[in-house]
Amino acid sequence: MRIGWRRTIGPVAVLIVAWTASVTWRDGAAASGLSDGGLASEVIRVIAEGSVWLAGAVFVMRLLNILVWNGVILRRTGSAATRLLTDLVNGLILVSAFAAIIAFVLDKPVTGLIATSGVAVAVVGFALKSMISDLFSGIAITLERPFRMGDWIEITGGTVGKVLNISWRATGLLLGNGNYVVVPNGRLSEMVIKVYDRPATPWRDEIDITLGYDVTAYQVERILLSAAMDVPQVAAQPKAPDVRIIEFGDNGVKWRLRFWVPDYPNQGPIRYAVQRNVLRNLHFSGIETPVARIDARVSHPTAANLSSRGTEAFLGRVSLFNMLEAEEVAELTQSVAFRLALAGTAVVRRNEAGASLFLVKEGLCEVLIPDGDGTERSVAHLKPGAFFGEMSLLTGAPRSATVRAVVDSMVIEIAKEALQPILSRREAVVEAMSNALAERQLHNDRAAFEGASSAEAKIAHQTLAGQLLGRMRSFFGLGVTAEKPRIPAEIHH
């Protein structure tokens, strides 16, 4: 502000000097001997009086810049006035100053000048009609303020950019890829404009996907809603995601997932995260997107067979069971149970007894542990393909945490009785599972082993695996066999 006031010193000084000279010459104080009414005296008078008007105009423009543009408007709107508005007002002030010089200094009629220049104005206006249209459109945009500097807007044609500049003739947009686009204000005023970014107003994104008619609406909701809610930026928004049917097509039903993002600049990474989650959920659900094809099959498998094959494929993808043979996975499939957990309901509760394992097939669950004030807090999300309750299934330990469904979720329950025949025949599977559980438990408690050497970590893993192996044998009533353990070289999580 101090620098702004300093800029008024020059115009004020010129105004004082010019006003003093004008009064001196007008009163005929011939200090220099040139007050005889000659040409020199007239030129000096015109220069002095004209300088008064021009210096006054510059002073008013700089005063407006300090008090109004960067003062009142900045305090009330939070942003300075646009350059178009300030240039327009400054232009009007200069035109008024020149009109005053013509009328009062040169003593010429301004109305006659305007009348004689009407034809020239018409010719120039016709030649510059596009530029004039851009000018007045820019004025309208500045006054109505349908968007502001820094807003992200989408114009006709799908171009999306950030408003960087609004000038006399055009509006400049910075695109997401870094390119700069200039749109004439006249064309911009004729377009449909979507304003994406407003303070405290999240922007809604949409993803369309076509799925077959054999996929139920409940499955679609579990798959799509959990994909969105698994992204922290989406889950933090006040408005929850939703799913809509767009159309019934020849290849399937077109669904639309709608979710909210905090602002447009982050839309790209958030959309990618949601799309990745959708693919992951479809993968674990065994659902493929339909393609146009001719179905020439004579016989059709039953729904039970399709469900059985899908469950076998799903179990084969879970890391805990990747050491089982295909026949053993098929055997295990016959004994599993499906459970639908509605949003907000607990699948298991902490400290309750249990002897079963759960796998998330569709949806999203969260793990809750007690907080210091007696409440529970969420510490992790379980996505499709994740499992929980394995310690209760394999060792008989009580539930260590509460697991609750975030959205409607389909989980698979595997009881002790379903796994016992397989473990009784395959001691190697028991040992491999104990190693997998030990590695998973150490991974979850990695903060306790931070800074430990690889040798110390290996010893901790072997010790814990041995303890779990003993508990598993005791819980399942298994004896030590002579079969040499076949521990997988690498266990995936």
C-alpha positions as CSV (number, residue, x, y, z in Angstrom):
1,M,0.0,0.0,0.0
2,R,2.9,2.4,0.8
3,I,4.4,1.8,-2.6
4,G,1.0,2.5,-4.2
5,W,0.7,5.9,-2.5
6,R,4.2,6.8,-3.6
7,R,3.0,6.4,-7.2
8,T,0.7,9.4,-6.7
9,I,3.5,11.8,-5.8
10,G,4.5,12.3,-9.5
11,P,1.0,13.2,-10.8
12,V,0.4,15.5,-7.8
13,A,3.7,17.3,-8.3
14,V,2.9,17.8,-12.1
15,L,-0.6,18.9,-11.2
16,I,0.6,21.5,-8.8
17,V,3.3,22.9,-11.1
18,A,0.9,22.9,-14.1
19,W,-1.9,24.5,-12.1
20,T,0.5,27.2,-10.8
21,A,1.8,28.0,-14.3
22,S,-1.8,28.0,-15.7
23,V,-3.0,30.5,-13.1
24,T,0.1,32.7,-13.6
25,W,-0.4,32.9,-17.4
26,R,-4.2,33.3,-17.1
27,D,-3.8,36.3,-14.7
28,G,-1.2,37.8,-17.0
29,A,1.7,37.7,-14.5
30,A,4.4,38.1,-17.2
31,A,7.3,36.8,-15.1
32,S,9.1,35.7,-18.3
33,G,7.9,38.5,-20.6
34,L,5.8,36.2,-22.7
35,S,2.3,37.4,-21.5
36,D,1.6,39.6,-24.5
37,G,-0.9,37.2,-26.0
38,G,1.4,36.0,-28.7
39,L,1.9,32.5,-30.0
40,A,4.5,31.5,-27.4
41,S,2.2,32.6,-24.6
42,E,-0.7,30.7,-26.1
43,V,1.3,27.5,-26.5
44,I,2.5,27.7,-22.9
45,R,-1.1,28.2,-21.7
46,V,-2.3,25.2,-23.6
47,I,0.5,23.0,-22.3
48,A,0.0,24.2,-18.8
49,E,-3.8,23.8,-18.7
50,G,-3.7,20.5,-20.7
51,S,-1.1,19.2,-18.2
52,V,-3.5,20.0,-15.4
53,W,-6.2,17.8,-16.9
54,L,-3.8,15.0,-17.8
55,A,-2.1,15.0,-14.4
56,G,-5.5,15.1,-12.7
57,A,-6.6,12.1,-14.8
58,V,-3.5,10.1,-13.9
59,F,-3.9,11.0,-10.2
60,V,-7.6,9.8,-10.3
61,M,-6.6,6.5,-12.0
62,R,-3.9,5.8,-9.4
63,L,-6.2,6.8,-6.6
64,L,-8.8,4.4,-7.8
65,N,-6.2,1.6,-8.0
66,I,-5.3,2.1,-4.4
67,L,-8.7,2.8,-2.8
68,V,-11.1,0.8,-5.0
69,W,-9.4,-1.9,-7.1
70,N,-6.9,-3.1,-4.5
71,G,-8.9,-1.7,-1.6
72,V,-12.7,-2.1,-1.4
73,I,-13.1,-4.7,-4.1
74,L,-10.1,-6.8,-2.8
75,R,-11.5,-6.8,0.7
76,R,-15.1,-7.7,-0.3
77,T,-14.4,-10.3,-3.0
78,G,-11.0,-11.6,-1.9
79,S,-9.5,-10.9,-5.3
80,A,-8.4,-7.8,-7.2
81,A,-10.4,-6.3,-10.0
82,T,-9.8,-7.8,-13.4
83,R,-7.6,-6.0,-15.8
84,L,-10.4,-5.5,-18.3
85,L,-12.5,-3.5,-15.7
86,T,-9.5,-1.3,-14.7
87,D,-8.5,-0.7,-18.3
88,L,-12.0,0.3,-19.2
89,V,-12.4,2.8,-16.4
90,N,-8.9,4.2,-17.0
91,G,-9.8,4.6,-20.7
92,L,-13.0,6.4,-19.8
93,I,-11.0,8.8,-17.5
94,L,-8.5,9.5,-20.3
95,V,-11.2,10.1,-22.9
96,S,-12.9,12.5,-20.5
97,A,-9.7,14.3,-19.9
98,F,-9.0,14.8,-23.6
99,A,-12.6,15.9,-24.1
100,A,-12.2,18.5,-21.3
101,I,-9.0,19.7,-23.0
102,I,-10.7,20.2,-26.3
103,A,-13.7,21.9,-24.7
104,F,-12.1,24.1,-22.0
105,V,-8.4,24.5,-23.1
106,L,-8.8,24.6,-26.9
107,D,-12.3,26.1,-26.7
108,K,-13.7,23.8,-29.4
109,P,-17.2,22.3,-29.4
110,V,-17.1,18.6,-28.5
111,T,-20.5,17.9,-29.9
112,G,-19.6,19.1,-33.4
113,L,-16.5,16.9,-33.4
114,I,-18.6,13.8,-32.4
115,A,-21.2,14.6,-35.1
116,T,-18.6,15.0,-37.9
117,S,-16.8,11.8,-36.9
118,G,-20.0,9.7,-37.0
119,V,-19.3,8.2,-40.5
120,A,-15.8,7.3,-39.5
121,V,-17.0,5.7,-36.4
122,A,-19.5,3.6,-38.4
123,V,-16.9,2.5,-40.8
124,V,-14.4,1.6,-38.1
125,G,-17.1,-0.2,-36.1
126,F,-18.2,-2.3,-39.1
127,A,-14.5,-3.3,-39.7
128,L,-13.9,-4.1,-36.1
129,K,-17.3,-5.7,-35.2
130,S,-15.7,-8.9,-34.0
131,M,-13.3,-7.0,-31.7
132,I,-16.1,-4.8,-30.4
133,S,-18.2,-7.9,-29.7
134,D,-15.3,-9.4,-27.8
135,L,-14.9,-6.1,-25.9
136,F,-18.5,-5.9,-24.7
137,S,-18.6,-9.6,-24.0
138,G,-15.6,-9.2,-21.9
139,I,-17.3,-6.3,-20.0
140,A,-20.4,-8.5,-19.5
141,I,-18.2,-11.4,-18.2
142,T,-16.4,-9.0,-15.8
143,L,-19.6,-7.5,-14.4
144,E,-21.7,-10.7,-14.2
145,R,-18.7,-12.8,-13.0
146,P,-20.0,-16.3,-14.1
147,F,-16.5,-17.5,-13.3
148,R,-13.5,-16.0,-11.6
149,M,-9.8,-16.0,-12.0
150,G,-8.4,-19.4,-10.9
151,D,-11.7,-21.3,-11.6
152,W,-11.7,-24.5,-13.7
153,I,-14.3,-24.3,-16.4
154,E,-15.4,-26.6,-19.3
155,I,-16.5,-24.9,-22.6
156,T,-18.4,-26.3,-25.5
157,G,-16.3,-29.1,-27.2
158,G,-15.1,-30.5,-23.9
159,T,-12.1,-28.2,-23.4
160,V,-11.3,-27.9,-19.7
161,G,-8.9,-25.3,-18.3
162,K,-8.1,-22.9,-15.5
163,V,-8.9,-19.2,-16.0
164,L,-5.7,-17.3,-15.9
165,N,-6.5,-14.1,-17.6
166,I,-9.6,-12.0,-18.8
167,S,-8.5,-9.3,-21.1
168,W,-10.2,-6.8,-23.5
169,R,-10.5,-9.3,-26.2
170,A,-10.1,-12.9,-24.9
171,T,-10.0,-15.2,-21.9
172,G,-6.9,-17.3,-21.3
173,L,-7.2,-20.9,-20.1
174,L,-4.5,-23.2,-18.8
175,L,-5.2,-26.8,-19.8
176,G,-4.4,-29.8,-17.6
177,N,-1.6,-30.8,-20.0
178,G,0.1,-27.4,-19.6
179,N,-1.0,-25.9,-22.9
180,Y,-2.5,-22.4,-23.0
181,V,-5.7,-21.7,-24.9
182,V,-7.0,-18.2,-25.8
183,V,-10.8,-18.0,-26.3
184,P,-12.3,-14.8,-27.8
185,N,-14.8,-13.3,-25.4
186,G,-17.5,-13.0,-28.1
187,R,-17.4,-16.8,-28.7
188,L,-17.1,-17.5,-25.0
189,S,-20.3,-15.6,-24.3
190,E,-22.2,-17.9,-26.7
191,M,-20.9,-21.1,-25.2
192,V,-22.4,-23.3,-22.4
193,I,-19.8,-23.1,-19.6
194,K,-19.5,-25.5,-16.7
195,V,-17.7,-24.1,-13.7
196,Y,-16.0,-26.9,-11.7
197,D,-14.1,-25.3,-8.9
198,R,-15.9,-23.1,-6.4
199,P,-14.8,-22.6,-2.7
200,A,-16.2,-25.3,-0.4
201,T,-18.0,-27.0,-3.3
202,P,-16.6,-30.4,-4.3
203,W,-16.8,-31.5,-7.9
204,R,-18.6,-34.6,-9.0
205,D,-16.9,-37.1,-11.3
206,E,-18.5,-40.0,-13.2
207,I,-17.3,-43.3,-14.6
208,D,-19.4,-45.4,-16.9
209,I,-19.1,-49.2,-17.3
210,T,-21.1,-51.9,-19.1
211,L,-21.7,-55.2,-17.3
212,G,-23.7,-58.3,-18.4
213,Y,-27.3,-59.0,-17.5
214,D,-26.2,-61.9,-15.3
215,V,-24.6,-59.4,-12.9
216,T,-27.2,-58.4,-10.3
217,A,-27.7,-54.8,-9.2
218,Y,-26.6,-55.7,-5.7
219,Q,-23.3,-57.0,-7.1
220,V,-22.8,-53.9,-9.1
221,E,-23.4,-51.7,-6.1
222,R,-20.9,-53.6,-4.0
223,I,-18.3,-53.6,-6.7
224,L,-18.6,-49.9,-7.7
225,L,-19.3,-48.3,-4.4
226,S,-16.5,-50.1,-2.6
227,A,-14.1,-49.0,-5.4
228,A,-14.9,-45.4,-4.8
229,M,-15.1,-45.6,-1.0
230,D,-11.6,-47.2,-0.9
231,V,-10.1,-43.9,-2.1
232,P,-9.5,-41.7,1.0
233,Q,-10.2,-38.4,-0.9
234,V,-13.6,-39.7,-2.0
235,A,-14.5,-41.3,1.4
236,A,-13.7,-37.9,3.1
237,Q,-16.4,-36.0,1.1
238,P,-19.7,-35.2,2.8
239,K,-21.7,-36.7,-0.1
240,A,-21.4,-40.4,-0.6
241,P,-20.9,-42.1,-4.0
242,D,-23.9,-43.5,-5.8
243,V,-24.7,-45.8,-8.7
244,R,-27.2,-45.2,-11.6
245,I,-28.4,-47.2,-14.6
246,I,-27.9,-45.3,-17.8
247,E,-29.3,-47.7,-20.4
248,F,-30.1,-51.3,-21.3
249,G,-28.0,-52.1,-24.3
250,D,-27.5,-55.1,-26.5
251,N,-24.4,-56.2,-24.7
252,G,-25.5,-55.5,-21.2
253,V,-26.5,-52.8,-18.7
254,K,-24.6,-49.5,-18.7
255,W,-23.9,-48.3,-15.2
256,R,-22.7,-45.0,-14.0
257,L,-20.6,-44.5,-10.8
258,R,-20.8,-41.0,-9.4
259,F,-18.5,-39.8,-6.7
260,W,-17.2,-36.5,-5.4
261,V,-13.7,-35.1,-5.4
262,P,-12.4,-32.2,-3.4
263,D,-11.4,-30.1,-6.4
264,Y,-10.8,-30.4,-10.2
265,P,-7.0,-30.4,-10.2
266,N,-7.0,-33.7,-8.3
267,Q,-9.7,-35.3,-10.5
268,G,-7.3,-37.2,-12.7
269,P,-5.3,-39.1,-10.0
270,I,-8.5,-39.8,-8.0
271,R,-10.4,-41.1,-11.1
272,Y,-7.4,-43.4,-11.9
273,A,-7.4,-44.7,-8.3
274,V,-11.2,-45.5,-8.5
275,Q,-10.8,-47.1,-12.0
276,R,-8.0,-49.3,-10.6
277,N,-10.2,-50.4,-7.7
278,V,-13.1,-51.2,-10.1
279,L,-10.8,-53.5,-12.1
280,R,-9.5,-55.1,-8.9
281,N,-13.0,-55.8,-7.7
282,L,-14.2,-57.2,-11.0
283,H,-11.1,-59.5,-11.0
284,F,-11.8,-60.9,-7.6
285,S,-15.6,-61.2,-8.4
286,G,-14.8,-63.1,-11.6
287,I,-16.9,-60.7,-13.6
288,E,-15.9,-59.8,-17.2
289,T,-17.2,-56.8,-19.2
290,P,-19.3,-58.0,-22.1
291,V,-18.1,-57.7,-25.7
292,A,-20.1,-58.0,-28.9
293,R,-20.1,-61.6,-30.1
294,I,-22.3,-64.3,-31.5
295,D,-23.1,-67.0,-28.9
296,A,-23.3,-70.3,-30.8
297,R,-23.3,-72.6,-27.7
298,V,-25.9,-75.4,-27.6
299,S,-25.8,-76.1,-23.9
300,H,-25.6,-73.6,-21.1
301,P,-24.0,-74.2,-17.7
302,T,-26.3,-73.9,-14.7
303,A,-26.1,-71.0,-12.3
304,A,-24.8,-73.3,-9.6
305,N,-21.9,-74.5,-11.8
306,L,-21.0,-70.9,-12.7
307,S,-21.0,-69.9,-9.1
308,S,-18.9,-72.9,-8.1
309,R,-16.3,-72.2,-10.8
310,G,-16.2,-68.5,-9.8
311,T,-15.7,-69.4,-6.2
312,E,-12.8,-71.8,-7.1
313,A,-11.1,-69.1,-9.1
314,F,-11.6,-66.6,-6.3
315,L,-10.1,-68.9,-3.7
316,G,-7.2,-69.7,-5.9
317,R,-6.3,-66.0,-6.0
318,V,-6.2,-65.6,-2.2
319,S,-2.6,-65.8,-1.0
320,L,-3.4,-68.0,2.0
321,F,-4.6,-70.8,-0.2
322,N,-2.1,-70.6,-3.1
323,M,-0.3,-73.7,-1.8
324,L,-3.4,-75.9,-2.3
325,E,-3.9,-78.1,-5.3
326,A,-6.7,-77.5,-7.7
327,E,-8.6,-80.6,-6.3
328,E,-8.2,-79.3,-2.8
329,V,-9.5,-75.9,-3.8
330,A,-12.5,-77.6,-5.4
331,E,-13.1,-79.6,-2.2
332,L,-12.9,-76.5,-0.1
333,T,-15.4,-74.7,-2.3
334,Q,-18.1,-77.2,-1.5
335,S,-18.0,-76.3,2.2
336,V,-17.8,-72.5,2.1
337,A,-20.7,-70.2,3.0
338,F,-21.7,-66.9,1.6
339,R,-22.7,-64.1,3.9
340,L,-24.1,-60.7,2.9
341,A,-23.0,-57.9,5.3
342,L,-25.0,-54.8,5.0
343,A,-23.3,-51.4,5.3
344,G,-22.6,-50.5,8.9
345,T,-23.1,-54.1,10.3
346,A,-20.3,-56.0,12.0
347,V,-19.1,-59.3,10.4
348,V,-17.1,-60.2,13.5
349,R,-16.7,-58.6,16.9
350,R,-13.6,-58.2,19.0
351,N,-13.0,-60.8,21.8
352,E,-15.9,-63.1,20.6
353,A,-15.1,-66.8,20.1
354,G,-14.8,-68.1,16.5
355,A,-13.4,-70.9,14.4
356,S,-13.8,-69.5,10.9
357,L,-12.1,-67.4,8.3
358,F,-13.7,-64.7,6.2
359,L,-12.7,-63.5,2.7
360,V,-14.0,-60.3,1.2
361,K,-15.4,-61.2,-2.3
362,E,-17.3,-58.0,-3.1
363,G,-17.5,-54.7,-1.2
364,L,-15.3,-53.0,1.4
365,C,-14.8,-53.7,5.1
366,E,-12.9,-51.8,7.8
367,V,-11.0,-53.0,10.8
368,L,-11.8,-51.4,14.1
369,I,-9.8,-51.5,17.3
370,P,-10.5,-49.9,20.7
371,D,-9.5,-46.3,21.2
372,G,-8.3,-44.7,24.4
373,D,-11.7,-43.1,25.2
374,G,-13.6,-46.4,24.9
375,T,-14.7,-45.9,21.3
376,E,-13.4,-47.8,18.3
377,R,-11.3,-46.3,15.5
378,S,-10.7,-47.6,11.9
379,V,-7.2,-48.8,11.3
380,A,-7.4,-50.5,7.9
381,H,-9.7,-51.3,5.0
382,L,-10.2,-54.8,3.6
383,K,-10.6,-54.9,-0.2
384,P,-11.8,-57.8,-2.3
385,G,-9.4,-60.6,-2.0
386,A,-8.4,-59.7,1.6
387,F,-9.1,-62.2,4.4
388,F,-9.5,-61.8,8.2
389,G,-10.2,-64.1,11.1
390,E,-7.4,-66.5,10.1
391,M,-6.1,-66.7,13.7
392,S,-9.4,-67.9,14.9
393,L,-9.7,-70.4,12.1
394,L,-6.3,-71.9,12.5
395,T,-5.5,-71.5,16.2
396,G,-8.9,-71.0,17.9
397,A,-7.9,-67.6,19.2
398,P,-10.7,-65.1,19.9
399,R,-11.3,-62.3,17.5
400,S,-8.6,-59.6,17.9
401,A,-10.6,-56.8,16.2
402,T,-14.1,-55.8,15.0
403,V,-14.6,-55.9,11.3
404,R,-17.5,-53.9,9.9
405,A,-18.9,-53.5,6.4
406,V,-18.4,-50.0,4.9
407,V,-20.7,-50.7,2.0
408,D,-22.9,-53.7,1.4
409,S,-20.4,-56.5,1.1
410,M,-20.4,-60.2,0.2
411,V,-18.0,-62.3,2.3
412,I,-17.1,-66.0,2.2
413,E,-16.9,-67.9,5.5
414,I,-14.7,-70.9,5.8
415,A,-15.2,-73.0,9.0
416,K,-12.8,-75.2,10.8
417,E,-14.7,-78.3,9.6
418,A,-14.2,-77.3,5.9
419,L,-10.4,-77.1,6.2
420,Q,-9.7,-79.9,8.6
421,P,-9.8,-82.8,6.1
422,I,-7.3,-81.1,3.9
423,L,-4.9,-80.2,6.7
424,S,-5.1,-83.8,8.0
425,R,-3.8,-85.1,4.7
426,R,-1.2,-82.4,4.0
427,E,1.1,-81.6,6.9
428,A,3.1,-79.4,4.4
429,V,0.1,-77.2,4.0
430,V,-0.1,-76.7,7.8
431,E,3.5,-75.6,7.9
432,A,3.2,-73.4,4.9
433,M,0.1,-71.7,6.4
434,S,2.0,-71.1,9.7
435,N,4.8,-69.4,7.7
436,A,2.3,-67.3,5.8
437,L,0.5,-66.2,9.1
438,A,3.9,-65.5,10.7
439,E,5.0,-63.3,7.9
440,R,1.7,-61.5,7.7
441,Q,1.6,-60.9,11.5
442,L,5.2,-59.5,11.5
443,H,4.3,-57.3,8.5
444,N,1.4,-55.9,10.4
445,D,3.6,-55.3,13.4
446,R,6.5,-54.0,11.4
447,A,6.9,-50.9,13.7
448,A,8.1,-53.3,16.5
449,F,10.9,-54.6,14.3
450,E,11.9,-51.3,12.7
451,G,15.7,-51.1,12.6
452,A,16.1,-54.9,13.2
453,S,18.7,-56.7,11.0
454,S,17.7,-59.3,8.5
455,A,19.1,-62.1,10.7
456,E,17.0,-60.8,13.7
457,A,13.9,-60.6,11.5
458,K,14.5,-64.1,10.2
459,I,14.8,-65.5,13.8
460,A,11.6,-63.7,14.8
461,H,9.8,-65.1,11.8
462,Q,11.0,-68.7,12.5
463,T,10.1,-68.4,16.2
464,L,6.6,-67.1,15.5
465,A,6.0,-69.6,12.7
466,G,7.0,-72.4,15.1
467,Q,4.6,-71.1,17.8
468,L,1.7,-70.9,15.3
469,L,2.5,-74.3,13.9
470,G,2.2,-75.8,17.4
471,R,-1.1,-74.1,18.1
472,M,-2.5,-75.1,14.7
473,R,-1.6,-78.8,15.3
474,S,-3.1,-78.7,18.7
475,F,-6.3,-77.0,17.5
476,F,-6.9,-79.3,14.6
477,G,-5.7,-82.4,16.5
478,L,-2.9,-83.1,14.1
479,G,0.2,-85.2,14.8
480,V,3.7,-84.8,13.4
481,T,4.1,-86.7,10.2
482,A,7.1,-87.8,8.2
483,E,6.2,-85.8,5.2
484,K,8.8,-83.2,4.4
485,P,7.3,-79.7,4.4
486,R,6.9,-78.1,1.0
487,I,7.1,-74.4,1.9
488,P,6.6,-72.1,-1.0
489,A,9.7,-70.1,-2.0
490,E,7.7,-66.9,-2.0
491,I,4.5,-66.0,-0.2
492,H,2.4,-63.2,-1.7
493,H,0.2,-60.9,0.3
